Amino acid sequence: MPEIPLPPELLQFQRTLVPPAAGNAKELLASFDAYTNQGMPEVGGIELKVPLREANGWQVTADVYRPMGEPPFPALVYLHGGAWVMGAPATHRRLAADLATLGLLTVVVDYRRAPRHRFPAAVEDTLHAVAWARSAAARFGGDPDRLLLGGDSAGANLAAAALATGAAGPIEAALLCYGIYDVQRSLPVVERLVGGRDPDTQLYLEPDDARQLLDDPRLHPERHCAGFPPSLVLVGDQDPLLGESRSLAERLAAAAVPHELAVIAGAPHGFLQLPTLPAHAEGLSRIARFLTARGLAVLPGAPAPGG
């Protein structure tokens, strides 16, 4: 695979990172978190670590971001990225606030992660979070009849997997950002993050699952997308996973699912978490336009649908 050049804004930030002393990576991660979460916009309120359930020793929680304005708001269940092994709601604070400024009650789920909790734990937590939001969104100002599902990277995979099972219930729209839609196909790209492509070494799947679940909708959601809601498939043209999004869009088209493939010029993987990149603002604008056309969000300064 040819090397993909980094955008100049990201290169500039990269130069500010100092290698951690004495092998302490926490300082480096803190620097990156500070960068990705800088400049958070004002929202109507934030509730952290709202308990959803306990599962195998893991307390599944969610951070809930309320928009400004009068409820009820469309409610977005959002799954963070991190190759199924990293990331957390705390790494997506700025992005969650950005989504809340579009008028979405944004619920960022702290799902179980590998290797301690392998597949299908995170998919199960996603489905539980959707059911929880359907019953509890009104407590936070959300409209349970206008429920959305989305995520980025591995989180987009989880969102798509939940939709592919058919068990998520009615969903108004999906926001699928630079995701993985066929796990086996993507392993050559993400193998360094998940322990390799060999079933005996990679971290997300149990070896037997990797060998046997070759058409499971939770692992290959693009093959089971006929029941998807209207979907925004968002990706950068510099993303090594670009092919995943293009393939999903082709499958959605073949299944006559309303969708939009938005390819952002010059954008690398993870650009929604890189607030100094022009692609960050462009990506949010594409999300806003997609949702506004469906009466699910309002562009800044624009009248509400029907207003």
Buried (B, 14 or more C-beta within 10 A) or exposed (E): EEEEEBBEBBEEBEEEEEEBEEEEEEEEEEBBBEBBBEEBEEBBEBEBEBEBBEBEEBEBBBBBBBBEEEBBBBBBBBBBBBBBBBBBBBBBBBBBBBBBBBBBBBBBBBBBBBEEBBBBBBBBBBBBBBBBBBEBBBEBBBBBEBBBBBBBBBBBBBBBBBBBBEBBEEBBBBBBBBBBBBBBBBBEBBBEBBBBBEBEEBBBBBEEBBEEBEEBBBBBBBBBBEBBBBBBBBBBEBBBBBBBBBBBBEBBEEBEBEBBBBBBEBBBBBBBBBBBBBBBEBBBBBBBBBBBEBEBBBEEEEEEEEE
